[in-house]
Amino acid sequence: MNDKSELQDKVVMVTGASSGIGRAISLALAKEGTRLAIVARNLDKLVTLKAQIESSGGRAFPLAVDLKDESQILFAFEAIGREWGGVDVLINSAGLGHDAPLSSGSTEHFREMLEVNVLALSVITREAVLNMQANKTAGQIIHISSMSAYRVQTGAGMYAATKHAVRAMTEGLRRELREAGSSIRVTAVSPGDTETEFMERMLGRSEAGKRAPEYRQMDPEDIAQAVLYILKTSPNVEIHDILMRPINQPD
Ligand SMILES: NC(=O)c1ccc[n+]([C@@H]2O[C@H](COP(=O)([O-])OP(=O)(O)OC[C@H]3O[C@@H](n4cnc5c(N)ncnc54)[C@H](OP(=O)(O)O)[C@@H]3O)[C@@H](O)[C@H]2O)c1
């Protein structure tokens, strides 16, 4: 019996790999024998993840990138090209929220959410498409979006706007690729509450603790399983979006 994964040796670029969902996706994909380009700002965390991946026989290439800087994104693609030739799969997991109500939030907070969740995701996705097209790769692109692509929670209007944009870009890119006769597939995963550093980064530890939900949140590994499912579907199937929330989450 051949138990080699169909994902073996694929070059997968994961943004937001230093934490939470991106980290869990990286660990799950390492077990499938992929070659992982792990991207985030925190190099120490990426180096620790690389060691963890390599200790179980996997391969990882850490890239310290601030996604707000386009030149750093372009440099990352060049580096991956030199190391492994190109990208087969892009997972856009980097993202953030700020406590920034539309009626009172700071411009800086609005800007950072737009820059990372929308603009950087657009630039990195465009570069991945160009890279896949140049290498004639029938690649896959997965955006880690949010249930906030479908609903707007009070006080989180700008965050929801960024994720509604991700939803629009998923469909926009699907249409462009279809018109071009491309075999590249694009998919969103839209999770609800997942236990990561997300809330702590947004609110600080003590406030995040106070606002913790009563229900059990999803684990980042739950999202990684959805990503694995998407990557293993038939090349003839394009999953558009997976909406997933923890049982008992109200919206
Ligand atoms: N947790 C949830 O409940 C939840 C629910 C729905 C959707 N999501 C989405 O899931 C994705 C992952 O979030 P998470 O929950 O895993 O949060 P997390 O634990 O806070 O991880 C966020 C990741 O984004 C990276 N990042 C942020 N700003 C960056 C920048 N300027 N340049 C490069 N990397 C940057 C961080 O890396 P560095 O700090 O090292 O740069 C980190 O790896 C996000 O898009 C989020 O919107 C989360």
The ligand as an SDF file (V2000), in Angstrom:
LIG
                    3D

 48 52  0  0  0  0  0  0  0  0999 V2000
   -9.3010   33.3560   16.3960 N   0  0  0  0  0  0  0  0  0  0  0  0
  -10.5230   33.5640   15.9430 C   0  0  0  0  0  0  0  0  0  0  0  0
  -11.5280   33.4820   16.6970 O   0  0  0  0  0  0  0  0  0  0  0  0
  -10.7470   33.8530   14.4790 C   0  0  0  0  0  0  0  0  0  0  0  0
  -12.0480   33.7450   13.9840 C   0  0  0  0  0  0  0  0  0  0  0  0
  -12.2850   33.9980   12.6480 C   0  0  0  0  0  0  0  0  0  0  0  0
  -11.2370   34.3320   11.8150 C   0  0  0  0  0  0  0  0  0  0  0  0
   -9.9850   34.4440   12.3010 N   0  0  0  0  0  0  0  0  0  0  0  0
   -8.9090   34.8140   11.3700 C   0  0  0  0  0  0  0  0  0  0  0  0
   -7.9200   33.8210   11.4020 O   0  0  0  0  0  0  0  0  0  0  0  0
   -6.6730   34.3750   10.9960 C   0  0  0  0  0  0  0  0  0  0  0  0
   -5.5930   33.9350   11.9670 C   0  0  0  0  0  0  0  0  0  0  0  0
   -5.8650   34.5010   13.2360 O   0  0  0  0  0  0  0  0  0  0  0  0
   -5.5300   33.7450   14.5990 P   0  0  0  0  0  0  0  0  0  0  0  0
   -6.7860   33.5320   15.3030 O   0  0  0  0  0  0  0  0  0  0  0  0
   -4.6290   32.6030   14.3210 O   0  0  0  0  0  0  0  0  0  0  0  0
   -4.7770   34.9420   15.3640 O   0  0  0  0  0  0  0  0  0  0  0  0
   -3.3170   35.0590   16.0050 P   0  0  0  0  0  0  0  0  0  0  0  0
   -3.0300   33.8930   16.8640 O   0  0  0  0  0  0  0  0  0  0  0  0
   -3.2830   36.4150   16.6050 O   0  0  0  0  0  0  0  0  0  0  0  0
   -2.3470   35.0180   14.7240 O   0  0  0  0  0  0  0  0  0  0  0  0
   -2.2820   36.0980   13.8220 C   0  0  0  0  0  0  0  0  0  0  0  0
   -1.1090   35.8980   12.8760 C   0  0  0  0  0  0  0  0  0  0  0  0
   -1.0660   37.0010   11.9380 O   0  0  0  0  0  0  0  0  0  0  0  0
    0.2820   37.4450   11.8520 C   0  0  0  0  0  0  0  0  0  0  0  0
    0.3450   38.8670   11.5130 N   0  0  0  0  0  0  0  0  0  0  0  0
   -0.3790   39.8760   12.0250 C   0  0  0  0  0  0  0  0  0  0  0  0
    0.0370   41.0480   11.5040 N   0  0  0  0  0  0  0  0  0  0  0  0
    1.0430   40.7650   10.6250 C   0  0  0  0  0  0  0  0  0  0  0  0
    1.8900   41.5420    9.8050 C   0  0  0  0  0  0  0  0  0  0  0  0
    1.8150   42.8770    9.7500 N   0  0  0  0  0  0  0  0  0  0  0  0
    2.8150   40.9030    9.0470 N   0  0  0  0  0  0  0  0  0  0  0  0
    2.9500   39.5600    9.0970 C   0  0  0  0  0  0  0  0  0  0  0  0
    2.1730   38.7690    9.8620 N   0  0  0  0  0  0  0  0  0  0  0  0
    1.2410   39.3670   10.6300 C   0  0  0  0  0  0  0  0  0  0  0  0
    0.8610   37.1980   13.2560 C   0  0  0  0  0  0  0  0  0  0  0  0
    2.2620   37.0470   13.1960 O   0  0  0  0  0  0  0  0  0  0  0  0
    3.3550   38.0590   13.8250 P   0  0  0  0  0  0  0  0  0  0  0  0
    2.7320   38.7910   14.9620 O   0  0  0  0  0  0  0  0  0  0  0  0
    4.4990   37.1540   14.1710 O   0  0  0  0  0  0  0  0  0  0  0  0
    3.6910   38.9490   12.6730 O   0  0  0  0  0  0  0  0  0  0  0  0
    0.2280   35.8570   13.6080 C   0  0  0  0  0  0  0  0  0  0  0  0
    1.0060   34.8040   13.0980 O   0  0  0  0  0  0  0  0  0  0  0  0
   -6.8890   35.8950   10.9140 C   0  0  0  0  0  0  0  0  0  0  0  0
   -7.0310   36.2760    9.5700 O   0  0  0  0  0  0  0  0  0  0  0  0
   -8.1840   36.1020   11.6760 C   0  0  0  0  0  0  0  0  0  0  0  0
   -8.8800   37.2410   11.2070 O   0  0  0  0  0  0  0  0  0  0  0  0
   -9.7030   34.2050   13.6180 C   0  0  0  0  0  0  0  0  0  0  0  0
  1  2  1  0
  2  3  2  0
  2  4  1  0
  4  5  1  0
  4 48  2  0
  5  6  2  0
  6  7  1  0
  7  8  2  0
  8  9  1  0
  8 48  1  0
  9 10  1  0
  9 46  1  0
 10 11  1  0
 11 12  1  0
 11 44  1  0
 12 13  1  0
 13 14  1  0
 14 15  2  0
 14 16  1  0
 14 17  1  0
 17 18  1  0
 18 19  2  0
 18 20  1  0
 18 21  1  0
 21 22  1  0
 22 23  1  0
 23 24  1  0
 23 42  1  0
 24 25  1  0
 25 26  1  0
 25 36  1  0
 26 27  1  0
 26 35  1  0
 27 28  2  0
 28 29  1  0
 29 30  1  0
 29 35  2  0
 30 31  1  0
 30 32  2  0
 32 33  1  0
 33 34  2  0
 34 35  1  0
 36 37  1  0
 36 42  1  0
 37 38  1  0
 38 39  2  0
 38 40  1  0
 38 41  1  0
 42 43  1  0
 44 45  1  0
 44 46  1  0
 46 47  1  0
M  CHG  2   8   1  16  -1
M  END
$$$$
